[in-house]
């Protein structure tokens, strides 16, 4: 009686892991195409970055819709939309030759598609199978994003070198479409049923038995987490969208730059495990604040790389920045799911992650804009540094986040 639910729970986690890997990896693979698109079409960096910015913005803004679709129609429908839209968008991209066409397929199409394969449906599904171990499950899920960067960014770079950027998108889109049918044939009705709790307990919320979206929108903790998602995403994605181009301009080869950034995917799960372990040792607030401090140190190293390029500084940046890129995600997401439990939990979490999408979109667009205005990267790094500092503030001011 115990083994079967446990096996099902692990199967659900494995499926979410693989879909999360694909979602994050396909999004982040765009960094490989920044220079080819800029040089091939003669576009400035802000124009190219607007494609990625639109994808991140759309990804976040789609959160409430994805959450509502999950609450009403279940995971099979959500994942079907995600796989088909992502595969079709990537497959159409090679035929584009205008900026608005890239924004439509790689911005809107990939943004909405990967939102359906991302945090909102995964978190809602895992809460049905993992109770006391939700944070651990979320940590494993978020580690998929690191593995996605590790595998997909170098893979995209290799495909681009071998077949050109158009051929690379053909291969990526075809692969997504090829796995759609096997994924949809999984027993989703059983997966969405969840584990039966024979000894139900009141969830560790904040005073309301069952949360609705309207109630959540009136609570400071909701907006505190919204601000955390938004400000942190601004800072991180101001860096992420141009990190490969920055390393190339600093003197590293394109493959070295893509591989180095892809290696951050190895460290990202370790960073999550470390922050999760610190959560139990020094408390959630101190663990989160320490992770922010390490991120800021990584940004300083990145700034120094532009002046003193070396493998030591590159390694330090990858360890500090790449290793903490998503380290706070599992703790913050599990905290949100515990605080705002109830039948609308996916919708509430989806609205909350709009902050992440807005931040990612604003950060990546501002990154390109600041580069074009100043002719360099210093302004973008400084802007990212200040944005990450703002992401710390809710943990110092909101009562539920200070505990």
N, C-alpha and C positions, 0 to 999 in steps of 0.2 A: 504493500500500500504506500510505503514511503519512497521506495526506489523509483517507481514509475513517475510520480510527480517531479521528483528531482531530475530525472533524465529529461523530462519534457521542459523543465525550467532551463536546464543547460542547453537544450536544443534551441529554445527561443533566444537565449543569449548568443549562441553561435550564429544564428541567422541574422540577428541584429548587428552583430560584430561585422559580418561580411558585407552587409548592406551599408553600414557606416563607413567601412573601409573604402568601398567604391564611391560613396557620396563625397567624402572629404578628399580622397585622392584625385577624383576627376575635377573637383573645384580647384584644388591647389596646382594641378598640372598646368593651369593657364600661365603660371610664372615662367614656364619654359618658352612660351610663345610670345612673350612681350617684345623681345628684340626682333624676332623674325617678322612679326606683323608691323612693327614700327619701321623697320628698314625696308620691308617689301612694299609697303604702301605709302611710305613717306609721311606717316602720321607722327605728331608729337606724342610725348609720353603720356600726357593727360588724356588724349583721345583713346589710346590703347588701354590705359588704366580704367577708363570709363566702362569698358566691357566687363571687366572683373568687378568693378564697383557696382554695376547694375545687377550682376549675378548675386553678389553678397546682399545687396539691398532687397532684391526680390526674394532671396532665400529667407530673410528675416520677416519681411512683410507677409509672406505666405504662411507663416507659422500659425496664426489664428485659424486660417481656412483649413490647413492640414489638421490641426487639432480638432476642429468641428467635424471634419470628414471622418476622422478616426472615431470620435465619440458616437457618431451617427451610423457609419457604414462599416467600421472595422478595419483591421490592418490590410486585408487582401486588396481592398479597393485602393487604399492609400499607396501601397507599394506598386500596384499595377500602374497607376497614374505616373508614379515616379520613374519607374523603369522605362516605360514607353516614351515618356516625354524627354527624359535624359538621352536615351539612345537615339531618338529621332533628331533632337537638337544637335548632337555631336555629329551625326551622319550628314546633316544638311550644311554644317559649317564650312566644309571644303568648297562649296559652290558660291560662297559669299565673296563679294569684292567691294562692298560699300560698308562704311562704318555702322550704319543703322542696321544692316543685315547681320553683322556680327553681334550687335547689341540685342537683336531680336532672338537669335538662336543661342548664342553662348551666354547672353545676359539673362533675358527673360526665361527662355526655354530651360537652360541648365539650372538656373536659379530656382524655378518652381519645381523642376524634377528632383533635384537633390534635396530640396526641403521635404519632399515626401519620403525620402530615404534617410532622413536625418534624425536629430535629437528628439523632436516632438513625438513622433509615433514610437520610437524606441523606448523613450522614458515612460510613456504611458503603458506600453506593453510590459516592460520589466517590473513596474510596480504591482502588476497582477500576480507575479510569480516570486518576487523577492521582497521580503518584509524587513526583518532585522538586518539582512545582508544587502540592502539596497545600495548603499554607498560602494560596497565592494563590487557589486554587479555593474554599477555605473562607471567605476574606474576601469573595469575590463572593457566596457563598451567604448569609453572615450579613448582607450589605448588603440582602438581600431583606427582612429583618425591619424594617429602617429604612424601606424603601419601603412596607412593609405598614402601618406606623404612619402614614406620611405620607398614604397614600391612604385607608385604611379608617377611621381615626378621624374625619377631616372628613366622609367619606362617611356614616358612621353618624350624625354630628351633623346633616347635611343631611337624611337620611331621617327622623330623629327629629323634626326641626322640621316637615317636610312631611307626614308620615303618622302621627306619634306613635311612641312607642317600640315598640308592638305591630306597627305597620305596618313599621317599620324591620327588625324581626326576621323578618317574613314575607319581605321582599325579600332579606335576606342569606341566609336558609336556602334560598330558592328558587334563588338564583344558584349556591350550592354544589352542590345536587342537579343543576342543569342541566349542569354541566361534568363530572359524574362519568363518564358514558359515553365522551365523547371522550378523557378521560385514560386510562381503562382499555383503550382500543383501541390505545394506543401499543405499540411492539415491546419489551415489558418483558423478554422472554427474552433478547433481544440486549443490552439495556441492562445486565442483571445479570451478563452473561458477563464483562465487563471487558476491559481491554486486555491482550493477550498480551505479556509482557515477554521479549524475545528474549535479554536478557542479565541474568537475575535476580541481584539483589544481596541480601545480608543486610540486613534492615530495621534502622533505627537504634533498636533497642530497648534493653533494659537487662539483657542477659545470658541471655535465654531465647529459644530459637529460635521456639517457637510457644506463645503464652500461652493459658491456659485461665482461666475465671472463678475457679476455686479458687486458682490460683497468683497471680492479680492481687490477690485479697483479702488476701494475706499480705504485700504489698509496701507500704512507706511512701509511695511515689509515688502509688499509687492513692488512699490516704486523704488525701494532701495535696491532690490535685486534687478529691476529693470535698468537702473542706473549703472549697476556693476557690469551687467552684460554690455550695455552701450559704450561706456567710457573705456572699458578694457578692450573691446573690439576695435574701437577707433585707433587706440595705440598700437595694438598688435598688427592690424591689417595695413596701417600706414607703412609698416616695415615689410610685411610679408609680400605684398604685391610687387615690390621692386628689389627684393633681396638678391635674387639671382643676377639681375642686371647690375646691381651695386657691386657684387663680388667680381663680376666680369670687368667692370670699369676699374676696380681696384687692382686688377692684374691677373686674376685667376682665369683659367680656360673655361669655356661654356660647360663642358662636361664636369670639370672640377666643381664649378659653382652649383650645378644642378645636383651632383652627387652629395656634396657637402650639406646642402639644405635638405636633401632627401634623408640624410643620415640623422637629422633631428627627429625623424620618425622612430628611430630606435630608442632615443632618449626620452621621448614624450611619455611612453608607458611607465618608464622608471620614475619620471618626475611625478606622475600621478600616484604611483605606489608610495613614493617618499612623502608626498603631502598627505596622503591618506593615513600613513603610519604616524606622521607628526600630529595629525588630528587627534589620535588616541593618546599621544604622549603629552603634548603641550596645549591641546585644545584647538577647536576649529578656527577661531579668530586669529590666534597667533600663527597657526600653520599657513593660513591664507596670506597674512601680512608678510610672512617670511618669503613665500613664493613670489609675491610682488617685488620684494627687495632684490631677489635673484634676477627677475626679469629686467629690472632697471639696470642692474650691473651688466647684463648682456647687451643692453642698448648702448651703454658707455663703451663697451668693447667694440661694438659695430662701428661707432663713430671713430674710434682709434684706428680701426682697420683701413679707413680711407686715407690715413696719414702714414701709418706704419704697417703695411700689409705683411702678415706673417702667418704661418700655419698655427702658431701658438695662440695668437689672438683669434684666428678663425675658429679653432677648437673651443676656446673659451666662450665665444659668442654662441656657437652651436649648443654647447652644454647648458649655458645659463638661459639664453633666450629660447632656443628650440626645446630644451628640456622642460621648460615651464610654460610653453605655449598654451597648452590646454590643461595644465595641472590642477587648476581651480575648478574646472568644469564639473567633475563628478560630485565634489562636495557641494557646490552651489546648486546643481540640478537636483540632487537628492534632498537638499534642504528645502528647495522650492516644492518638491513633490510631497514632502512630509508636512510642510506648513499649510499648503492649500489642497488638501486631500478632498476627494469626493467625485461625483459623477462627471463633473466638468473639468477634471484635472488636466486633460490634454489640451482643452481650449484655453484654460488659464495659463498653462505653461507656454502654449503657442503664442499668446499675446505677450507674455513676458519676454520671449525670445525675439520679439520685434526689435527690442533694444539692441540685441546683438546684430541683427541684420542692418539696422540703421547705422550702427557704429562701423560695421565692416564696410558698408557702402561709402559712408562719409570718409573713413580713413583711407581706403584705397584710392578714391577719387582725389582727395586732398594731397595724397602722396605724389601723384602725377602732376597735379597743378603746381605744388611747391617746387617740384623739380624743374618744371618749365619756367617758372618765374625767376628762380635763383640760379639755374644752370648746374645745380648740385644736389646733394642729399642731406646736408646739415640741417636745413630748416625742417625737413620731414622728420628726421630723427628727434629733433628738439620738440616738435609738436607731438610726436608719439610718446615721448618721455612724460610730458605734462598730462597727456590724456590718461596714461596708466596711473599716474598719481591720483587723478580724479576718481579712478575706479576703486581706490582704496577707501575713499571717504565714507561710503555707506557703512563699512564695517566699524567705523569710529563714531557714527552718529545715530544709526537706527538700532533701537533697543533689541529687537529680535535677532539682529545680525551681530551684535556685540557679545552674545552669550557664548 
